[in-house]
Amino acid sequence: MKAVVIGAGAIGGYLAAMLDEAGHDVSLCVRTPFDELTLEEDGEVRKVAAKIVAEPGELNDGAGPVDLVVVATKAQDTGSARPWLEALVGPQTLVLMAQNGVEHEERVAAFELSGSVVPSIVYIAAERVAPGRVVHHYSSRMVLPDDAAGRRVAGYFSGTKLTVEIEPEFLTAAWRKLLSNVVANPVTALTLRRMGVFRDEAIRQLAITLLAEAIAVGRAAGAKFGDDEHERLLNQYARANPDSGSSMLYDRLAGRPLEHEYLTGAVVRAGERHGVATPLNAAILALLSAVDRTPIGRS
């Protein structure tokens, strides 16, 4: 089976390694070429047998569509995947969206792909420490919808370290992860503090209101949340290592574009569609948009 991963960050590199582990013919699409992909986990480093390509023309030798394409770019970089997708996707191709947020299908709708788009929820703690070098810290789990396409994708990772779960209530599961992302990511990025910030009572109250808005929107969108949803997340923050950060904090510190439009923005847009007010999330979105355009240390 031929599998192609678009995006050579931590998630893309890790999933490419899992597909190689499963015995597939793997290619990794990158912006800037590097010699090889390696994965470090459990104290061992192994070379991943993936072909590194920087242009669609380098793939397939004109052989046509592939079996599986994994889109593992940041959500805001989805447009950069279009030339690859147009070259690789046919009617039988599965397109796995390994990104944050709840708008996976919408992000590629304008591409008019003939294959099946499969959303996912990824729980993989990995880090790209250098081009082509991925370190896996902990957690290796992916959640897929309970449908024919989701089950087909799951089969590609059979026999690997990646635990794949088929979830009948996928929409609820996707919104549950988004709830965490629309609090931990924005608050740490805006305050430039790590998870210990949630031990401040004022920040805890801010988190409660952000969650209340997002939960109301999620329910309007069809998510089945319990009455204790916000308490579950707040307890999770309280147990978190106070010195750990978030991907949005790391992106801001590194001067990289933020994913706010696909996390907080997704809540605000869904609220508008369903008639649910989200004033605090809208304010957070405006602040994130402002700091996204202003590198740290500059006014």
C-alpha positions in Angstrom: 0.0 0.0 0.0 1.2 3.5 -0.8 0.9 6.1 1.9 1.9 9.8 1.7 2.3 12.1 4.7 2.1 15.9 4.1 3.9 17.8 6.8 7.1 16.9 8.5 6.5 18.2 11.9 6.2 16.1 15.1 2.8 14.5 14.2 3.6 14.0 10.5 7.0 12.5 11.3 5.5 10.2 13.9 2.7 9.0 11.7 5.1 8.4 8.9 7.1 6.2 11.2 4.0 4.2 12.2 3.0 3.7 8.6 6.6 2.5 7.9 6.4 0.2 10.9 3.2 -1.3 9.4 5.1 -2.2 6.3 3.7 0.4 3.8 5.5 2.3 1.1 5.8 5.7 2.7 6.6 9.2 1.3 7.0 12.3 3.4 6.2 15.7 1.8 8.3 18.6 3.0 9.0 22.2 2.3 12.7 22.0 2.7 14.4 18.6 2.0 16.5 16.8 4.5 18.4 13.5 4.2 16.4 11.1 6.4 13.7 10.8 9.0 14.5 9.4 12.4 12.2 8.6 15.4 13.5 8.5 18.9 11.4 6.7 21.5 12.0 4.6 24.6 15.7 5.6 24.5 16.2 4.2 21.0 16.6 6.0 17.6 15.6 4.3 14.4 15.7 5.4 10.8 12.3 5.6 9.1 12.1 4.1 5.6 10.3 7.1 4.1 11.1 8.8 0.8 11.6 12.6 1.4 10.1 14.7 -1.3 9.7 18.5 -1.8 7.7 18.6 -5.0 4.6 16.7 -6.2 6.4 15.8 -9.4 8.9 13.7 -7.4 6.1 11.2 -6.4 4.7 8.2 -8.0 6.5 8.5 -11.4 3.2 9.2 -13.0 1.6 6.2 -11.3 -1.5 8.1 -10.2 -3.4 8.3 -6.9 -2.1 6.6 -3.7 -4.0 4.6 -1.1 -3.7 7.0 1.9 -2.8 10.6 2.3 -2.2 12.0 5.8 -2.5 15.8 6.1 -0.4 16.7 9.1 0.3 20.3 8.5 -0.8 23.0 11.0 -4.4 23.9 10.3 -3.4 27.4 9.0 -1.1 25.7 6.5 -3.8 23.5 4.9 -3.7 25.5 1.7 -0.1 24.5 1.1 -1.2 20.8 0.9 -3.5 21.5 -2.1 -0.9 20.8 -4.8 0.0 17.5 -3.1 -3.6 16.5 -2.7 -4.5 17.3 -6.3 -1.7 15.1 -7.5 -2.2 12.2 -5.1 -6.0 11.8 -4.5 -8.3 9.6 -6.5 -11.8 8.2 -5.9 -10.4 5.4 -3.7 -7.9 7.5 -1.8 -8.4 8.0 2.0 -7.4 11.5 3.2 -6.7 11.4 6.9 -6.8 14.9 8.5 -4.3 14.7 11.4 -4.9 18.3 12.6 -6.4 20.2 15.5 -10.0 21.5 15.5 -13.4 20.3 14.4 -13.6 21.7 10.9 -11.5 19.1 9.0 -13.8 18.5 6.1 -14.5 22.2 5.7 -10.8 23.0 5.3 -10.4 20.9 2.2 -13.9 21.3 0.8 -12.8 23.9 -1.8 -10.2 21.4 -3.1 -13.1 19.3 -4.4 -11.2 16.0 -3.7 -12.6 12.8 -5.2 -11.4 10.7 -2.2 -12.9 10.2 1.2 -11.9 12.8 3.9 -11.5 11.3 7.3 -11.3 13.5 10.4 -9.3 12.4 13.4 -8.4 13.3 17.0 -4.7 12.9 17.7 -3.2 12.4 21.2 0.5 12.1 20.5 3.1 13.9 22.6 6.0 14.2 20.2 8.5 16.9 19.3 10.4 17.8 16.2 13.8 18.7 17.6 15.4 19.3 14.2 14.5 18.8 10.5 13.9 15.0 10.1 14.4 14.3 13.9 11.3 13.4 15.9 11.3 12.5 19.6 8.2 10.7 21.0 7.7 11.5 24.6 4.4 9.8 25.6 0.9 9.0 24.4 0.3 7.3 21.0 -3.4 7.4 20.3 -5.7 8.3 17.5 -9.5 8.4 17.5 -11.4 7.9 14.2 -15.1 8.0 13.3 -17.1 4.8 13.3 -17.7 4.5 9.6 -16.3 2.5 6.7 -13.6 5.1 5.9 -12.5 5.4 9.5 -12.2 1.6 9.8 -10.2 1.5 6.6 -7.8 4.1 7.9 -7.5 2.2 11.2 -6.3 -0.9 9.2 -3.3 1.0 7.9 -1.9 1.3 11.4 -2.6 -2.3 12.5 0.3 -3.9 14.3 2.0 -0.6 15.2 2.5 1.2 18.5 -0.2 3.6 17.6 -3.5 2.8 19.4 -6.4 3.5 17.1 -9.9 3.8 18.5 -13.1 3.8 16.5 -15.6 6.2 18.2 -19.3 6.1 17.5 -19.7 9.5 19.2 -16.9 11.1 17.2 -18.4 14.6 17.2 -18.6 14.6 21.0 -15.0 13.4 21.2 -13.8 16.0 18.8 -15.5 18.8 20.7 -14.2 17.5 24.0 -10.6 17.9 22.7 -11.4 21.3 21.3 -12.6 22.4 24.8 -9.2 21.8 26.2 -7.5 23.6 23.3 -9.6 26.7 23.5 -8.5 27.3 27.1 -5.0 26.0 27.7 -3.6 27.2 24.4 -4.9 30.8 24.3 -4.4 31.5 28.0 -0.7 30.3 28.1 0.0 32.0 24.8 -1.5 35.3 25.9 0.1 35.3 29.4 3.4 33.8 28.2 3.1 31.5 31.2 3.0 27.7 31.5 0.3 25.5 32.9 0.9 26.7 36.4 -1.0 29.9 35.4 -4.3 27.9 36.0 -3.5 27.9 39.8 -4.3 31.6 39.8 -7.9 32.0 40.9 -8.6 34.8 38.5 -7.4 32.7 35.6 -9.4 29.7 36.8 -12.5 31.9 36.7 -11.6 33.0 33.2 -11.2 29.3 32.2 -14.7 28.5 33.6 -16.3 31.2 31.5 -14.4 30.2 28.3 -15.5 26.6 28.9 -19.1 27.5 29.6 -19.4 29.3 26.3 -17.6 26.5 24.3 -19.7 23.8 26.0 -22.9 25.6 25.1 -21.8 25.9 21.4 -20.7 22.2 21.3 -24.0 21.1 22.6 -25.8 23.2 20.0 -23.6 21.5 17.3 -24.6 18.1 18.6 -22.0 17.2 21.1 -23.2 15.2 24.1 -21.6 16.7 27.1 -22.3 15.9 30.7 -23.0 18.4 33.4 -19.5 17.9 34.9 -17.6 18.6 31.7 -16.0 21.9 32.9 -15.0 20.4 36.2 -13.3 17.5 34.5 -11.1 19.8 32.4 -10.3 22.1 35.3 -9.2 19.1 37.4 -7.0 18.1 34.4 -5.4 21.5 34.4 -4.8 21.4 38.2 -3.0 18.0 37.8 -0.9 19.2 34.9 2.8 19.8 35.4 3.0 23.5 36.1 6.1 23.8 34.1 4.6 22.2 30.9 3.4 24.5 28.1 1.1 24.4 25.1 1.7 24.2 21.4 0.4 27.7 21.0 2.7 29.1 23.7 5.7 27.4 22.0 4.6 28.8 18.6 4.3 32.3 20.0 7.7 32.1 21.8 9.3 30.9 18.5 7.6 33.6 16.4 5.5 31.0 14.4 1.9 31.7 13.3 -0.7 30.7 15.8 -3.6 28.2 15.3 -6.2 30.5 17.0 -8.5 30.7 14.0 -9.0 27.0 14.0 -9.4 26.6 17.8 -11.0 29.6 19.4 -12.2 30.7 15.9 -14.0 27.4 15.5 -16.0 28.0 18.7 -16.9 31.6 17.7 -17.9 30.6 14.1 -20.0 27.6 15.4 -21.6 29.9 17.9 -22.6 32.3 15.2 -24.1 29.5 13.1 -26.1 28.1 16.0 -27.1 31.4 17.6 -25.0 30.9 20.8 -23.3 34.0 22.2 -19.5 33.7 22.8 -18.4 37.2 23.9 -15.4 36.0 25.9 -14.1 33.6 23.3 -14.6 36.4 20.7 -12.5 38.7 22.8 -9.8 36.1 23.2 -9.8 35.6 19.4 -9.3 39.3 18.9 -6.4 39.4 21.3 -4.7 36.3 19.7 -5.1 37.8 16.3 -3.3 41.0 17.5 -0.4 39.2 19.1 -0.1 36.8 16.2 0.9 39.8 14.1 3.3 41.2 16.7 6.5 39.3 17.5 7.5 39.3 21.1 9.7 42.2 22.0 8.3 44.4 19.2 5.4 46.9 19.5 
